C-alpha cells in the first residue's frame, strides 16, 4: 500500500530575508541552505519540522530542524501531519531525491505541488518510529566516524606543534631559511575540463584538491597549494600529478619530506599573504621571501611516519563511512520503495 507525500505533510512559507537579520540577535536559530546562519530574537516554528531548499544552490536538500527556530525565504517549511513522525518524514523525503523536480535554467526551483505527488510505502505511526530509530542508528554511527576523522586531524596538528612548535611564531626558536630555500613553488598548468582524459590515472589538482584525472602528468612527488580562489589548503602527492593553473606546486624540495612540507605550509598560514580585492591570489614571489623554520630531514621523517600511520586509520574510517552510507540507502529503499 502506498501514500502520497502531500497526504503526510503540508508546506508553509518563510518571508525572512537574510539581509534583514543583521540587527536581529537573540536565542533562536535561523537556518539557510548552508545550515545555521545565526541566532535571532524570533522564531516561526514552535515544533520540530523539515526544511527544503526550494531556490538556488542546493535545491532539493532536506534538513530536519528543531522547534523554536526558523528558515529564510529561499527555504520551505514542511510540517508533518498529526501522527506522522518528523524523523521518518525527513528520511522519506531524502530518499525521494527532490532535486529531480527542479525547474528553471538560471535560478533552479522546486515546487511542493510537484514533489508532493511522489508516493511512498505506507507505514503506521508505530512503524514510522521504528524505521526512524533504525536509520538514526546508522546516521549516528556515521557522525561518530566523522568526529573520529576530525580528532585524528587534531592529533596530527598536536604532534606537529609538539615536535616543531608554532611555525608562524617559531615558538621553539628553530633555525630559519627563506621559504624558497625550503620549497620552491611554481604556477601550475592550464587544462580545460574538455581536454582531460577522465579515464586516466593521473590526479589533477586544483586549489581544493583533486578535481579529476588525466593521462599525462606535469610533476611528481610534490606539494600543491591554492594560488587563486581557495588559499591555505596544502596537499601532497606521492607519484605523478597535474597541478592546474589555479595552484602553486613544488619544483624543488631540497630533499625535504613532502608529507612534512605539506603540514608545514598548511600551519604556516599561507592565506595570510594573499592579495587581490576580488578573488584572493597568492603570489609566490611574496611568500618565497618569508622566513620559515628549517628542520632536519631525520626529524621530518619521524613526523611523516606518524602521519602515514594516522592516514591508514583515516582510510579505514572512510571505508566504514562508505559502508554505512550504502547500508543507509539500502534500508531506505526497503522502507520507502
C-alpha positions, 0 to 999 in steps of 0.5 A: 500500500502506498501514500502520497507525500502531500497526504503526510505533510503540508508546506508553509512559507518563510518571508525572512530575508537574510539581509534583514537579520543583521540587527536581529540577535537573540536565542533562536536559530535561523537556518539557510541552505548552508545550515545555521546562519545565526541566532535571532530574537524570533522564531516561526516554528514552535515544533520540530519540522523539515526544511527544503531548499526550494531556490538556488544552490542546493535545491532539493536538500532536506534538513530536519530542524528543531522547534523554536527556530526558523528558515529564510525565504529561499527555504520551505517549511514542511510540517508533518501531519498529526501522527506522522513522525518528523524523523521518518518524514525527513528520511522519506523525503531524502530518499525521494531525491527532490532535486529531480523536480527542479525547474528553471535554467538560471535560478533552479526551483522546486515546487511542493505541488510537484514533489508532493505527488511522489508516493511512498510505502505506507507505514503506521505511526508505530512503524514510522518510529521504528524505521526512524530509530533504525536509520538514526542508528546508522546516521549516528554511527556515521557522525561518530566516524566523522568526529573520529576523522576530525580528532585524528586531524587534531592529533596530527596538528598536536604532534606537529606543534609538539615536535616543531612548535608554532611555525608562524611564531617559531615558538621553539626558536628553530633555525630559519631559511627563506621559504624558497630555500625550503620549497620552491613553488611554481604556477601550475598548468592550464587544462580545460575540463574538455581536454582531460582524459577522465579515464586516466590515472593521473590526479589533477589538482586544483586549489581544493584538491583533486578535481579529476584525472588525466593521462599525462602528468606535469610533476611528481612527488610534490606539494600543491597549494591554492594560488587563486580562489581557495588559499591555505589548503596544502596537499601532497602527492606521492607519484605523478600529478597535474597541478592546474593553473589555479595552484602553486606546486613544488619544483624543488624540495631540497630533499625535504619530506613532502608529507612534512612540507605539506603540514608545514605550509598548511600551519604556516598560514599561507592565506595570510599573504594573499592579495587581490580585492576580488578573488584572493591570489597568492603570489609566490614571489611574496611568500618565497621571501618569508622566513620559515623554520628549517628542520632536519630531514631525520626529524621530518621523517619521524613526523611523516611516519606518524602521519602515514600511520594516522592516514591508514586509520583515516582510510579505514574510517572512510571505508566504514563511512562508505559502508554505512552510507550504502547500508543507509540507502539500502534500508531506505529503499526497503522502507520507502520503495 
